[in-house]
Amino acid sequence: MTLPEDYGAITKVERSFQNAGLLAPTGLNLIRVFTGPDGATHIDDVHYSMAKTKHGLIAENVQVSEIALHTSDSASGDEAFAVSPSRQLVIPLAGKAEVEASDGTKRVLEVGSILLAEDTSGKGHRIRTLAGPGLLLVAPLLDKKRAPSGLLW
């Protein structure tokens, strides 16, 4: 699978870093949910490269249009598959959930992970709240790709 050129700093990795954590020496490890040419939703592990500065690793500014919040107090059953309303990052602030793509691939979404949801068409994905503390997700809705505006510092 080749990512479109307009993804800039995001590249697909050939190995899973499911247990490697969010931070890497050159950027962030993300879970990507996307629709393939077959219409099914798939999950990839991708790496978001960041610039090394005297302040540490810094990413390009990411423009968002809105921020959504989602909470769930208890473990959930089998939810229906649904597509993302727009490209968005899904960042857990508390709790743990399982993300399942329509192709059957699963990943755990928990504090210290970020999901890049890009399946705005196709068969979709579902998120199940797992047992434990209540789930709190923040989801910045991403604007369309724009020209880089520089780094934070």
Rosetta constraint file for C-alpha pairs under 8 A:
AtomPair CA 2 CA 12 HARMONIC 7.63 0.50
AtomPair CA 3 CA 7 HARMONIC 6.90 0.50
AtomPair CA 3 CA 11 HARMONIC 7.00 0.50
AtomPair CA 3 CA 12 HARMONIC 7.21 0.50
AtomPair CA 6 CA 145 HARMONIC 7.13 0.50
AtomPair CA 7 CA 11 HARMONIC 7.76 0.50
AtomPair CA 7 CA 145 HARMONIC 7.81 0.50
AtomPair CA 9 CA 47 HARMONIC 7.91 0.50
AtomPair CA 9 CA 48 HARMONIC 5.43 0.50
AtomPair CA 9 CA 49 HARMONIC 5.08 0.50
AtomPair CA 9 CA 50 HARMONIC 7.36 0.50
AtomPair CA 10 CA 46 HARMONIC 6.47 0.50
AtomPair CA 10 CA 47 HARMONIC 5.57 0.50
AtomPair CA 10 CA 48 HARMONIC 4.47 0.50
AtomPair CA 10 CA 49 HARMONIC 6.43 0.50
AtomPair CA 11 CA 46 HARMONIC 5.48 0.50
AtomPair CA 11 CA 47 HARMONIC 5.38 0.50
AtomPair CA 11 CA 48 HARMONIC 6.63 0.50
AtomPair CA 12 CA 44 HARMONIC 7.05 0.50
AtomPair CA 12 CA 45 HARMONIC 6.29 0.50
AtomPair CA 12 CA 46 HARMONIC 4.36 0.50
AtomPair CA 12 CA 47 HARMONIC 6.35 0.50
AtomPair CA 13 CA 44 HARMONIC 7.93 0.50
AtomPair CA 13 CA 45 HARMONIC 6.01 0.50
AtomPair CA 13 CA 46 HARMONIC 5.43 0.50
AtomPair CA 13 CA 47 HARMONIC 6.67 0.50
AtomPair CA 15 CA 45 HARMONIC 7.67 0.50
AtomPair CA 16 CA 45 HARMONIC 6.02 0.50
AtomPair CA 17 CA 21 HARMONIC 7.11 0.50
AtomPair CA 17 CA 29 HARMONIC 7.40 0.50
AtomPair CA 17 CA 45 HARMONIC 6.82 0.50
AtomPair CA 18 CA 45 HARMONIC 7.57 0.50
AtomPair CA 18 CA 107 HARMONIC 7.42 0.50
AtomPair CA 21 CA 29 HARMONIC 6.96 0.50
AtomPair CA 21 CA 112 HARMONIC 6.74 0.50
AtomPair CA 21 CA 113 HARMONIC 6.82 0.50
AtomPair CA 22 CA 28 HARMONIC 5.46 0.50
AtomPair CA 22 CA 29 HARMONIC 4.86 0.50
AtomPair CA 22 CA 30 HARMONIC 6.75 0.50
AtomPair CA 22 CA 112 HARMONIC 5.76 0.50
AtomPair CA 22 CA 113 HARMONIC 5.32 0.50
AtomPair CA 22 CA 114 HARMONIC 7.29 0.50
AtomPair CA 23 CA 27 HARMONIC 6.28 0.50
AtomPair CA 23 CA 28 HARMONIC 4.91 0.50
AtomPair CA 23 CA 29 HARMONIC 6.22 0.50
AtomPair CA 24 CA 28 HARMONIC 5.61 0.50
AtomPair CA 24 CA 29 HARMONIC 6.62 0.50
AtomPair CA 26 CA 49 HARMONIC 5.76 0.50
AtomPair CA 26 CA 50 HARMONIC 6.01 0.50
AtomPair CA 26 CA 51 HARMONIC 7.58 0.50
AtomPair CA 26 CA 52 HARMONIC 7.53 0.50
AtomPair CA 26 CA 57 HARMONIC 7.26 0.50
AtomPair CA 27 CA 47 HARMONIC 6.89 0.50
AtomPair CA 27 CA 48 HARMONIC 5.51 0.50
AtomPair CA 27 CA 49 HARMONIC 4.53 0.50
AtomPair CA 27 CA 50 HARMONIC 4.77 0.50
AtomPair CA 27 CA 51 HARMONIC 7.86 0.50
AtomPair CA 27 CA 57 HARMONIC 6.71 0.50
AtomPair CA 28 CA 47 HARMONIC 5.72 0.50
AtomPair CA 28 CA 48 HARMONIC 5.04 0.50
AtomPair CA 28 CA 49 HARMONIC 6.64 0.50
AtomPair CA 28 CA 50 HARMONIC 7.64 0.50
AtomPair CA 29 CA 45 HARMONIC 7.08 0.50
AtomPair CA 29 CA 46 HARMONIC 5.96 0.50
AtomPair CA 29 CA 47 HARMONIC 4.65 0.50
AtomPair CA 29 CA 48 HARMONIC 6.31 0.50
AtomPair CA 29 CA 113 HARMONIC 7.86 0.50
AtomPair CA 29 CA 114 HARMONIC 7.86 0.50
AtomPair CA 30 CA 45 HARMONIC 5.98 0.50
AtomPair CA 30 CA 46 HARMONIC 5.30 0.50
AtomPair CA 30 CA 47 HARMONIC 6.01 0.50
AtomPair CA 30 CA 48 HARMONIC 7.10 0.50
AtomPair CA 30 CA 113 HARMONIC 6.84 0.50
AtomPair CA 30 CA 114 HARMONIC 5.40 0.50
AtomPair CA 30 CA 115 HARMONIC 5.88 0.50
AtomPair CA 30 CA 116 HARMONIC 6.70 0.50
AtomPair CA 31 CA 43 HARMONIC 6.89 0.50
AtomPair CA 31 CA 44 HARMONIC 6.04 0.50
AtomPair CA 31 CA 45 HARMONIC 4.93 0.50
AtomPair CA 31 CA 46 HARMONIC 6.27 0.50
AtomPair CA 31 CA 107 HARMONIC 7.90 0.50
AtomPair CA 31 CA 113 HARMONIC 7.70 0.50
AtomPair CA 31 CA 114 HARMONIC 6.30 0.50
AtomPair CA 31 CA 115 HARMONIC 4.72 0.50
AtomPair CA 31 CA 116 HARMONIC 6.01 0.50
AtomPair CA 32 CA 43 HARMONIC 5.51 0.50
AtomPair CA 32 CA 44 HARMONIC 5.07 0.50
AtomPair CA 32 CA 45 HARMONIC 6.04 0.50
AtomPair CA 32 CA 46 HARMONIC 6.51 0.50
AtomPair CA 32 CA 115 HARMONIC 5.79 0.50
AtomPair CA 32 CA 116 HARMONIC 4.66 0.50
AtomPair CA 32 CA 117 HARMONIC 6.00 0.50
AtomPair CA 32 CA 118 HARMONIC 7.30 0.50
AtomPair CA 33 CA 41 HARMONIC 6.74 0.50
AtomPair CA 33 CA 42 HARMONIC 5.74 0.50
AtomPair CA 33 CA 43 HARMONIC 4.64 0.50
AtomPair CA 33 CA 44 HARMONIC 6.59 0.50
AtomPair CA 33 CA 101 HARMONIC 7.23 0.50
AtomPair CA 33 CA 115 HARMONIC 7.31 0.50
AtomPair CA 33 CA 116 HARMONIC 6.21 0.50
AtomPair CA 33 CA 117 HARMONIC 4.91 0.50
AtomPair CA 33 CA 118 HARMONIC 5.75 0.50
AtomPair CA 33 CA 119 HARMONIC 6.06 0.50
AtomPair CA 33 CA 125 HARMONIC 7.85 0.50
AtomPair CA 34 CA 41 HARMONIC 5.48 0.50
AtomPair CA 34 CA 42 HARMONIC 5.52 0.50
AtomPair CA 34 CA 43 HARMONIC 6.53 0.50
AtomPair CA 34 CA 117 HARMONIC 6.56 0.50
AtomPair CA 34 CA 118 HARMONIC 4.81 0.50
AtomPair CA 34 CA 119 HARMONIC 4.25 0.50
AtomPair CA 34 CA 120 HARMONIC 7.84 0.50
AtomPair CA 35 CA 39 HARMONIC 5.90 0.50
AtomPair CA 35 CA 40 HARMONIC 5.66 0.50
AtomPair CA 35 CA 41 HARMONIC 4.37 0.50
AtomPair CA 35 CA 42 HARMONIC 6.15 0.50
AtomPair CA 35 CA 118 HARMONIC 7.25 0.50
AtomPair CA 35 CA 119 HARMONIC 4.89 0.50
AtomPair CA 35 CA 120 HARMONIC 7.52 0.50
AtomPair CA 35 CA 121 HARMONIC 6.62 0.50
AtomPair CA 35 CA 122 HARMONIC 5.95 0.50
AtomPair CA 35 CA 123 HARMONIC 7.78 0.50
AtomPair CA 35 CA 124 HARMONIC 7.59 0.50
AtomPair CA 36 CA 40 HARMONIC 5.78 0.50
AtomPair CA 36 CA 41 HARMONIC 6.18 0.50
AtomPair CA 36 CA 42 HARMONIC 6.71 0.50
AtomPair CA 39 CA 121 HARMONIC 7.70 0.50
AtomPair CA 39 CA 122 HARMONIC 4.69 0.50
AtomPair CA 39 CA 123 HARMONIC 6.29 0.50
AtomPair CA 40 CA 101 HARMONIC 7.89 0.50
AtomPair CA 40 CA 102 HARMONIC 5.84 0.50
AtomPair CA 40 CA 103 HARMONIC 6.12 0.50
AtomPair CA 40 CA 122 HARMONIC 5.78 0.50
AtomPair CA 40 CA 123 HARMONIC 5.23 0.50
AtomPair CA 40 CA 124 HARMONIC 7.09 0.50
AtomPair CA 41 CA 101 HARMONIC 5.22 0.50
AtomPair CA 41 CA 102 HARMONIC 5.13 0.50
AtomPair CA 41 CA 103 HARMONIC 6.11 0.50
AtomPair CA 41 CA 119 HARMONIC 6.52 0.50
AtomPair CA 41 CA 122 HARMONIC 6.56 0.50
AtomPair CA 41 CA 123 HARMONIC 5.91 0.50
AtomPair CA 41 CA 124 HARMONIC 5.40 0.50
AtomPair CA 41 CA 125 HARMONIC 6.48 0.50
AtomPair CA 42 CA 101 HARMONIC 5.35 0.50
AtomPair CA 42 CA 102 HARMONIC 6.86 0.50
AtomPair CA 42 CA 103 HARMONIC 6.00 0.50
AtomPair CA 42 CA 105 HARMONIC 6.81 0.50
AtomPair CA 43 CA 101 HARMONIC 6.38 0.50
AtomPair CA 43 CA 105 HARMONIC 6.37 0.50
AtomPair CA 43 CA 106 HARMONIC 7.52 0.50
AtomPair CA 49 CA 59 HARMONIC 7.57 0.50
AtomPair CA 50 CA 57 HARMONIC 5.68 0.50
AtomPair CA 50 CA 58 HARMONIC 5.43 0.50
AtomPair CA 50 CA 59 HARMONIC 4.82 0.50
AtomPair CA 50 CA 60 HARMONIC 7.53 0.50
AtomPair CA 51 CA 57 HARMONIC 5.47 0.50
AtomPair CA 51 CA 58 HARMONIC 5.26 0.50
AtomPair CA 51 CA 59 HARMONIC 6.29 0.50
AtomPair CA 52 CA 56 HARMONIC 5.74 0.50
AtomPair CA 52 CA 57 HARMONIC 4.57 0.50
AtomPair CA 52 CA 58 HARMONIC 6.38 0.50
AtomPair CA 53 CA 57 HARMONIC 6.01 0.50
AtomPair CA 53 CA 58 HARMONIC 6.87 0.50
AtomPair CA 58 CA 151 HARMONIC 6.73 0.50
AtomPair CA 58 CA 152 HARMONIC 6.91 0.50
AtomPair CA 58 CA 153 HARMONIC 7.81 0.50
AtomPair CA 59 CA 151 HARMONIC 6.34 0.50
AtomPair CA 59 CA 152 HARMONIC 7.39 0.50
AtomPair CA 60 CA 148 HARMONIC 6.76 0.50
AtomPair CA 60 CA 149 HARMONIC 7.18 0.50
AtomPair CA 60 CA 150 HARMONIC 5.92 0.50
AtomPair CA 60 CA 151 HARMONIC 4.89 0.50
AtomPair CA 60 CA 152 HARMONIC 6.93 0.50
AtomPair CA 61 CA 148 HARMONIC 7.59 0.50
AtomPair CA 61 CA 149 HARMONIC 6.88 0.50
AtomPair CA 61 CA 150 HARMONIC 6.95 0.50
AtomPair CA 61 CA 151 HARMONIC 6.29 0.50
AtomPair CA 61 CA 152 HARMONIC 6.67 0.50
AtomPair CA 62 CA 142 HARMONIC 7.61 0.50
AtomPair CA 63 CA 142 HARMONIC 6.37 0.50
AtomPair CA 63 CA 143 HARMONIC 5.89 0.50
AtomPair CA 64 CA 140 HARMONIC 6.04 0.50
AtomPair CA 64 CA 141 HARMONIC 5.42 0.50
AtomPair CA 64 CA 142 HARMONIC 4.50 0.50
AtomPair CA 64 CA 143 HARMONIC 5.24 0.50
AtomPair CA 65 CA 140 HARMONIC 7.48 0.50
AtomPair CA 65 CA 141 HARMONIC 5.73 0.50
AtomPair CA 65 CA 142 HARMONIC 6.17 0.50
AtomPair CA 65 CA 143 HARMONIC 5.83 0.50
AtomPair CA 66 CA 140 HARMONIC 5.94 0.50
AtomPair CA 66 CA 141 HARMONIC 5.36 0.50
AtomPair CA 66 CA 142 HARMONIC 7.82 0.50
AtomPair CA 67 CA 138 HARMONIC 6.88 0.50
AtomPair CA 67 CA 139 HARMONIC 5.52 0.50
AtomPair CA 67 CA 140 HARMONIC 4.24 0.50
AtomPair CA 67 CA 141 HARMONIC 5.90 0.50
AtomPair CA 68 CA 138 HARMONIC 5.86 0.50
AtomPair CA 68 CA 139 HARMONIC 4.97 0.50
AtomPair CA 68 CA 140 HARMONIC 6.25 0.50
AtomPair CA 68 CA 141 HARMONIC 7.44 0.50
AtomPair CA 69 CA 136 HARMONIC 7.27 0.50
AtomPair CA 69 CA 137 HARMONIC 5.72 0.50
AtomPair CA 69 CA 138 HARMONIC 4.66 0.50
AtomPair CA 69 CA 139 HARMONIC 6.17 0.50
AtomPair CA 70 CA 135 HARMONIC 7.80 0.50
AtomPair CA 70 CA 136 HARMONIC 5.78 0.50
AtomPair CA 70 CA 137 HARMONIC 5.09 0.50
AtomPair CA 70 CA 138 HARMONIC 6.53 0.50
AtomPair CA 70 CA 139 HARMONIC 8.00 0.50
AtomPair CA 71 CA 134 HARMONIC 7.12 0.50
AtomPair CA 71 CA 135 HARMONIC 5.36 0.50
AtomPair CA 71 CA 136 HARMONIC 4.57 0.50
AtomPair CA 71 CA 137 HARMONIC 6.40 0.50
AtomPair CA 72 CA 129 HARMONIC 7.09 0.50
AtomPair CA 72 CA 134 HARMONIC 5.66 0.50
AtomPair CA 72 CA 135 HARMONIC 5.00 0.50
AtomPair CA 72 CA 136 HARMONIC 6.76 0.50
AtomPair CA 73 CA 133 HARMONIC 7.33 0.50
AtomPair CA 73 CA 134 HARMONIC 4.36 0.50
AtomPair CA 73 CA 135 HARMONIC 6.34 0.50
AtomPair CA 74 CA 129 HARMONIC 6.81 0.50
AtomPair CA 74 CA 130 HARMONIC 7.50 0.50
AtomPair CA 74 CA 131 HARMONIC 6.60 0.50
AtomPair CA 74 CA 132 HARMONIC 7.58 0.50
AtomPair CA 74 CA 133 HARMONIC 7.73 0.50
AtomPair CA 74 CA 134 HARMONIC 6.14 0.50
AtomPair CA 74 CA 135 HARMONIC 7.82 0.50
AtomPair CA 75 CA 128 HARMONIC 7.14 0.50
AtomPair CA 75 CA 129 HARMONIC 4.74 0.50
AtomPair CA 75 CA 130 HARMONIC 4.78 0.50
AtomPair CA 75 CA 131 HARMONIC 4.94 0.50
AtomPair CA 75 CA 132 HARMONIC 7.67 0.50
AtomPair CA 76 CA 128 HARMONIC 5.48 0.50
AtomPair CA 76 CA 129 HARMONIC 5.16 0.50
AtomPair CA 76 CA 130 HARMONIC 6.89 0.50
AtomPair CA 77 CA 128 HARMONIC 6.57 0.50
AtomPair CA 77 CA 129 HARMONIC 7.99 0.50
AtomPair CA 78 CA 128 HARMONIC 6.85 0.50
AtomPair CA 79 CA 126 HARMONIC 6.16 0.50
AtomPair CA 79 CA 127 HARMONIC 7.17 0.50
AtomPair CA 79 CA 128 HARMONIC 6.85 0.50
AtomPair CA 80 CA 126 HARMONIC 6.40 0.50
AtomPair CA 81 CA 102 HARMONIC 7.06 0.50
AtomPair CA 81 CA 123 HARMONIC 6.82 0.50
AtomPair CA 81 CA 124 HARMONIC 5.21 0.50
AtomPair CA 81 CA 125 HARMONIC 4.83 0.50
AtomPair CA 81 CA 126 HARMONIC 4.88 0.50
AtomPair CA 82 CA 123 HARMONIC 6.87 0.50
AtomPair CA 82 CA 124 HARMONIC 4.47 0.50
AtomPair CA 82 CA 125 HARMONIC 5.43 0.50
AtomPair CA 82 CA 126 HARMONIC 6.27 0.50
AtomPair CA 83 CA 119 HARMONIC 5.61 0.50
AtomPair CA 83 CA 120 HARMONIC 5.19 0.50
AtomPair CA 83 CA 121 HARMONIC 5.93 0.50
AtomPair CA 83 CA 122 HARMONIC 6.98 0.50
AtomPair CA 83 CA 123 HARMONIC 6.87 0.50
AtomPair CA 83 CA 124 HARMONIC 4.19 0.50
AtomPair CA 83 CA 125 HARMONIC 6.20 0.50
AtomPair CA 84 CA 88 HARMONIC 7.72 0.50
AtomPair CA 84 CA 117 HARMONIC 6.46 0.50
AtomPair CA 84 CA 118 HARMONIC 6.72 0.50
AtomPair CA 84 CA 119 HARMONIC 5.67 0.50
AtomPair CA 84 CA 120 HARMONIC 4.88 0.50
AtomPair CA 84 CA 121 HARMONIC 7.73 0.50
AtomPair CA 84 CA 124 HARMONIC 7.38 0.50
AtomPair CA 85 CA 120 HARMONIC 6.04 0.50
AtomPair CA 86 CA 117 HARMONIC 7.92 0.50
AtomPair CA 86 CA 118 HARMONIC 7.05 0.50
AtomPair CA 86 CA 120 HARMONIC 5.85 0.50
AtomPair CA 86 CA 141 HARMONIC 6.53 0.50
AtomPair CA 86 CA 142 HARMONIC 7.34 0.50
AtomPair CA 87 CA 116 HARMONIC 7.47 0.50
AtomPair CA 87 CA 117 HARMONIC 5.65 0.50
AtomPair CA 87 CA 118 HARMONIC 4.76 0.50
AtomPair CA 87 CA 119 HARMONIC 7.45 0.50
AtomPair CA 87 CA 120 HARMONIC 6.92 0.50
AtomPair CA 87 CA 141 HARMONIC 6.10 0.50
AtomPair CA 87 CA 142 HARMONIC 5.46 0.50
AtomPair CA 87 CA 143 HARMONIC 7.65 0.50
AtomPair CA 88 CA 116 HARMONIC 6.00 0.50
AtomPair CA 88 CA 117 HARMONIC 5.29 0.50
AtomPair CA 88 CA 118 HARMONIC 6.82 0.50
AtomPair CA 88 CA 139 HARMONIC 6.18 0.50
AtomPair CA 88 CA 140 HARMONIC 5.67 0.50
AtomPair CA 88 CA 141 HARMONIC 4.37 0.50
AtomPair CA 88 CA 142 HARMONIC 5.10 0.50
AtomPair CA 89 CA 114 HARMONIC 6.69 0.50
AtomPair CA 89 CA 115 HARMONIC 5.56 0.50
AtomPair CA 89 CA 116 HARMONIC 4.66 0.50
AtomPair CA 89 CA 117 HARMONIC 6.06 0.50
AtomPair CA 89 CA 139 HARMONIC 5.36 0.50
AtomPair CA 89 CA 140 HARMONIC 5.56 0.50
AtomPair CA 89 CA 141 HARMONIC 6.68 0.50
AtomPair CA 89 CA 142 HARMONIC 7.30 0.50
AtomPair CA 90 CA 114 HARMONIC 5.83 0.50
AtomPair CA 90 CA 115 HARMONIC 4.92 0.50
AtomPair CA 90 CA 116 HARMONIC 6.44 0.50
AtomPair CA 90 CA 117 HARMONIC 7.15 0.50
AtomPair CA 90 CA 137 HARMONIC 6.45 0.50
AtomPair CA 90 CA 138 HARMONIC 5.96 0.50
AtomPair CA 90 CA 139 HARMONIC 4.52 0.50
AtomPair CA 90 CA 140 HARMONIC 7.03 0.50
AtomPair CA 91 CA 111 HARMONIC 7.49 0.50
AtomPair CA 91 CA 113 HARMONIC 6.75 0.50
AtomPair CA 91 CA 114 HARMONIC 4.99 0.50
AtomPair CA 91 CA 115 HARMONIC 6.55 0.50
AtomPair CA 91 CA 137 HARMONIC 5.54 0.50
AtomPair CA 91 CA 138 HARMONIC 5.28 0.50
AtomPair CA 91 CA 139 HARMONIC 6.18 0.50
AtomPair CA 92 CA 96 HARMONIC 7.53 0.50
AtomPair CA 92 CA 109 HARMONIC 7.03 0.50
AtomPair CA 92 CA 110 HARMONIC 5.67 0.50
AtomPair CA 92 CA 111 HARMONIC 5.12 0.50
AtomPair CA 92 CA 112 HARMONIC 7.54 0.50
AtomPair CA 92 CA 113 HARMONIC 7.13 0.50
AtomPair CA 92 CA 114 HARMONIC 7.27 0.50
AtomPair CA 92 CA 135 HARMONIC 7.36 0.50
AtomPair CA 92 CA 136 HARMONIC 5.87 0.50
AtomPair CA 92 CA 137 HARMONIC 4.38 0.50
AtomPair CA 92 CA 138 HARMONIC 6.36 0.50
AtomPair CA 93 CA 110 HARMONIC 7.83 0.50
AtomPair CA 93 CA 111 HARMONIC 5.62 0.50
AtomPair CA 93 CA 135 HARMONIC 7.66 0.50
AtomPair CA 93 CA 136 HARMONIC 5.45 0.50
AtomPair CA 93 CA 137 HARMONIC 5.79 0.50
AtomPair CA 93 CA 138 HARMONIC 7.10 0.50
AtomPair CA 94 CA 110 HARMONIC 7.26 0.50
AtomPair CA 94 CA 111 HARMONIC 6.03 0.50
AtomPair CA 94 CA 133 HARMONIC 7.11 0.50
AtomPair CA 94 CA 134 HARMONIC 6.67 0.50
AtomPair CA 94 CA 135 HARMONIC 5.31 0.50
AtomPair CA 94 CA 136 HARMONIC 5.03 0.50
AtomPair CA 94 CA 137 HARMONIC 7.24 0.50
AtomPair CA 95 CA 110 HARMONIC 6.29 0.50
AtomPair CA 95 CA 111 HARMONIC 7.02 0.50
AtomPair CA 95 CA 129 HARMONIC 7.90 0.50
AtomPair CA 95 CA 130 HARMONIC 7.68 0.50
AtomPair CA 95 CA 132 HARMONIC 6.43 0.50
AtomPair CA 95 CA 133 HARMONIC 5.10 0.50
AtomPair CA 95 CA 134 HARMONIC 5.28 0.50
AtomPair CA 95 CA 135 HARMONIC 4.18 0.50
AtomPair CA 95 CA 136 HARMONIC 6.46 0.50
AtomPair CA 96 CA 108 HARMONIC 7.11 0.50
AtomPair CA 96 CA 109 HARMONIC 5.82 0.50
AtomPair CA 96 CA 110 HARMONIC 4.53 0.50
AtomPair CA 96 CA 111 HARMONIC 7.23 0.50
AtomPair CA 96 CA 129 HARMONIC 6.25 0.50
AtomPair CA 96 CA 130 HARMONIC 5.56 0.50
AtomPair CA 96 CA 131 HARMONIC 7.53 0.50
AtomPair CA 96 CA 132 HARMONIC 7.31 0.50
AtomPair CA 96 CA 133 HARMONIC 7.81 0.50
AtomPair CA 96 CA 135 HARMONIC 6.18 0.50
AtomPair CA 97 CA 108 HARMONIC 5.84 0.50
AtomPair CA 97 CA 109 HARMONIC 5.15 0.50
AtomPair CA 97 CA 110 HARMONIC 6.44 0.50
AtomPair CA 97 CA 127 HARMONIC 6.33 0.50
AtomPair CA 97 CA 128 HARMONIC 5.33 0.50
AtomPair CA 97 CA 129 HARMONIC 4.29 0.50
AtomPair CA 97 CA 130 HARMONIC 4.99 0.50
AtomPair CA 97 CA 135 HARMONIC 7.44 0.50
AtomPair CA 98 CA 106 HARMONIC 6.70 0.50
AtomPair CA 98 CA 107 HARMONIC 5.78 0.50
AtomPair CA 98 CA 108 HARMONIC 4.51 0.50
AtomPair CA 98 CA 109 HARMONIC 5.86 0.50
AtomPair CA 98 CA 127 HARMONIC 5.57 0.50
AtomPair CA 98 CA 128 HARMONIC 5.15 0.50
AtomPair CA 98 CA 129 HARMONIC 6.52 0.50
AtomPair CA 98 CA 130 HARMONIC 6.79 0.50
AtomPair CA 99 CA 106 HARMONIC 5.49 0.50
AtomPair CA 99 CA 107 HARMONIC 5.31 0.50
AtomPair CA 99 CA 108 HARMONIC 6.15 0.50
AtomPair CA 99 CA 109 HARMONIC 6.71 0.50
AtomPair CA 99 CA 125 HARMONIC 7.01 0.50
AtomPair CA 99 CA 126 HARMONIC 5.82 0.50
AtomPair CA 99 CA 127 HARMONIC 4.55 0.50
AtomPair CA 99 CA 128 HARMONIC 6.58 0.50
AtomPair CA 100 CA 104 HARMONIC 6.11 0.50
AtomPair CA 100 CA 105 HARMONIC 5.69 0.50
AtomPair CA 100 CA 106 HARMONIC 4.40 0.50
AtomPair CA 100 CA 107 HARMONIC 6.72 0.50
AtomPair CA 100 CA 125 HARMONIC 5.55 0.50
AtomPair CA 100 CA 126 HARMONIC 5.39 0.50
AtomPair CA 100 CA 127 HARMONIC 6.43 0.50
AtomPair CA 101 CA 105 HARMONIC 5.38 0.50
AtomPair CA 101 CA 106 HARMONIC 6.44 0.50
AtomPair CA 101 CA 124 HARMONIC 6.54 0.50
AtomPair CA 101 CA 125 HARMONIC 4.40 0.50
AtomPair CA 101 CA 126 HARMONIC 6.70 0.50
AtomPair CA 102 CA 123 HARMONIC 6.04 0.50
AtomPair CA 102 CA 124 HARMONIC 5.92 0.50
AtomPair CA 102 CA 125 HARMONIC 5.57 0.50
AtomPair CA 109 CA 113 HARMONIC 6.07 0.50
AtomPair CA 109 CA 114 HARMONIC 7.30 0.50
AtomPair CA 109 CA 115 HARMONIC 7.40 0.50
AtomPair CA 119 CA 124 HARMONIC 6.30 0.50
AtomPair CA 119 CA 125 HARMONIC 7.95 0.50
AtomPair CA 120 CA 124 HARMONIC 7.75 0.50
AtomPair CA 129 CA 135 HARMONIC 6.70 0.50
